[in-house]
């Protein structure tokens, strides 16, 4: 199970990496940001498809809830490790403050400030942005990795429930011949 979860985790990492690249590019080209969100929202559907493939093609069509849930959690675990490494490289050597400055600029636009104040989140978000701007890249990456792992644990529950099968379906019974003599 772990070998297949590692492979699927690698593919999930590539999806997340593409989504992250498009998200960062979306600061200057909004369409790319929208595309990044769509790719990120594909995560549970992709994980579900890979789980069904593992269940049907690899292990013969039956899987317990616990094993299905573990498979999804392992996918997210391996993807999160690789994604954390890629983000650490980005935030340490490539970003040079671009990400945080773009986030601060986006959150300081008058329409955004007004909307956040109406929701009562203006001061809290300002404090959160100040805290994030003082974080080291490793701290930021570990926070994101923890969030991804928690999402995997939560998403794994419904996916595991939907994918579990307790037994193989019985093949159809052969047709019985009618007894003409009886």
Secondary structure, 3 states (H helix, E strand, C coil): CHHHHHHHHHHHHHHHHHHHHHHHHCCCCHHHHHHHHHHHHCHHHHHHHHHHHHHHHHCCCCECHHHHHHHHHHHHHHHHHHHHHHHHHHHHHHCCCHHHHHHHHHHCCHHHHHHHHHCCCHHHHHHHHHHHHCCCHHHHHHHHHHHHHHHHHHHHHHHHHHHCECCCCCCCCCCCCCCCCC
